[in-house]
Amino acid sequence: MSEHIDKNVFQTILSPVLPLIEVTQNSLHNDLDTYKLSLSSFTTNLLFGIITRIKSVGQIVTEIKTSPTAKALGLVVASKSMYNEAFNRYPPEIFKDIFHQLVKELDLHKIPEISHLGKMLIVDGSLFPAISNMAWACYKKTANAIKMHLSFELNRMIPTEFISTEGNFSEKEFVKQILREGITYVCDRGYIAFNLFKQISDSNAFFIIRGKSNMTYTVKECLTATVPDTFLKFFSDITDSNIIFNSDENKASYRIVSFTAMGENYILITNRNDLTTYEIIMLYAYRWQVELFFRFIKRTFKGIHLMSQSPHGVQIQFYLYMIAYLLLLSFKQDTEIISRENEKDEHESEENNKNETLLTSSSCSNSNAKRPYVCGLVTLLGEKLKQFYKIGLHWLLAVKNNLLEIFDVNIAKVIAQYSYQ
């Protein structure tokens, strides 16, 4: 706690990344002396813009020129052309390295209830619209788009790796690029391919992928479906089997868990034979977290608006979103811990016990309204997900309005009030 006493909120948020930026800045010969908007200033200014939810370079320029907060923070005033030049001057690998260092070094909370299941990566892709003169971002004859291919670690609820490509780049190829031994990859139907199943298995990795209803297979063994009674109201027609797909040339044996949830049929394909039926269903339900993350980047961070039109510039922008997300999540978790340690009265204890109830129907968000079974399972950990992992608009506004305040227990408690909104 003592290391935060003399820092304001903005400095505290950025404190994990500033040493990494400084090391990189020092490695760039004459950069600091040559450019007013050096790497350090460029990165800090853009992180300020992202954290305060400013959607364009032009608006960041105006904000830093006219905002008393920006002036008090000592942000460098620069023109729009300086930002455009910086997007083209610095290689994306600089920001990639910083991002990966943060993923490695930040002491973020892990969800203890799933730690025994191993490392889980949810993989998905999402399109970002591109303007017509961005010819490299080809998607359709009538529209350009960029696709972000992302791996999202379920254990810590963070992005761990991504690439940005033209809109029609294969999602399956991204999975092949990031395969690591021992990791379980959770994917939707767009990742179905027998050769991918084999490659994952041959890499001593695992997968849980939703299948299609028209896939035919031969059942080799019927397994006992194990689902807690508490959750049976969400399911019907549950089966668990070892199978071989009829069209799979490799004739490999996989496991299929099938069920019906609120009128929708699900077929989950996996090579995890150690998990219970319920654990497979639960882990696939958590795939929805990557959809929420994409929505956060696009809407909350306003990432739907591209700050650069070049491939390198887009990558830099996306890496800065990831960096900002990690910094804010780390700050939120620190804030929650500090606030909780100073509010241990009886009423707060009772509320915490309620929040840790396994199934909390009130925590079902509108985004999951069309997926009732997802609503029930993704809220398995109750309000703990919101408290430690949700970065909401009200919480961000509270952070923005306190950027200049010295970060102490009182400010931590003020900001923590908005954790559930």
Stockholm file with secondary structure:
# STOCKHOLM 1.0

chainA/1-421         MSEHIDKNVFQTILSPVLPLIEVTQNSLHNDLDTYKLSLSSFTTNLLFGIITRIKSVGQIVTEIKTSPTAKALGLVVASKSMYNEAFNRYPPEIFKDIFHQLVKELDLHKIPEISHLGKMLIVDGSLFPAISNMAWACYKKTANAIKMHLSFELNRMIPTEFISTEGNFSEKEFVKQILREGITYVCDRGYIAFNLFKQISDSNAFFIIRGKSNMTYTVKECLTATVPDTFLKFFSDITDSNIIFNSDENKASYRIVSFTAMGENYILITNRNDLTTYEIIMLYAYRWQVELFFRFIKRTFKGIHLMSQSPHGVQIQFYLYMIAYLLLLSFKQDTEIISRENEKDEHESEENNKNETLLTSSSCSNSNAKRPYVCGLVTLLGEKLKQFYKIGLHWLLAVKNNLLEIFDVNIAKVIAQYSYQ
#=GR chainA/1-421 SS CGGGTTSBHHHHHHTTTHHHHHHHHHHSTTHHHHCSSCHHHHHHHHHHHHHTTCCSHHHHHHHHHHCHHHHHTTCCCCCHHHHHHHHHHSCHHHHHHHHHHHHHHCCCCCCGGGGGGCCEEEEEEEEEEECTTCTTSEEETTEEEEEEEEEEETTTTEEEEEEEEETTCCHHHHHHHHCCTTCEEEECGGGCCHHHHHHHHHTTCEEEEECCTTCCEEEEEEECCCCCGGGGGGCEEEEEEEEEETTCTTCCEEEEEEEEETTEEEEEEECCCSSCHHHHHHHHHTTHHHHHHHHIIIIISCTTSCSCSSHHHHHHHHHHHHHHHHHHHHHHHHHHHHHHHTCCSHHHHHHHHHHTCSCCGGGCCGGGTTCHHHHHHHTTTTTHHHHHHCCCHHHHHHHHTTTTSBCSHHHHHHHHTTTTC
#=GC SS_cons         CGGGTTSBHHHHHHTTTHHHHHHHHHHSTTHHHHCSSCHHHHHHHHHHHHHTTCCSHHHHHHHHHHCHHHHHTTCCCCCHHHHHHHHHHSCHHHHHHHHHHHHHHCCCCCCGGGGGGCCEEEEEEEEEEECTTCTTSEEETTEEEEEEEEEEETTTTEEEEEEEEETTCCHHHHHHHHCCTTCEEEECGGGCCHHHHHHHHHTTCEEEEECCTTCCEEEEEEECCCCCGGGGGGCEEEEEEEEEETTCTTCCEEEEEEEEETTEEEEEEECCCSSCHHHHHHHHHTTHHHHHHHHIIIIISCTTSCSCSSHHHHHHHHHHHHHHHHHHHHHHHHHHHHHHHTCCSHHHHHHHHHHTCSCCGGGCCGGGTTCHHHHHHHTTTTTHHHHHHCCCHHHHHHHHTTTTSBCSHHHHHHHHTTTTC
//
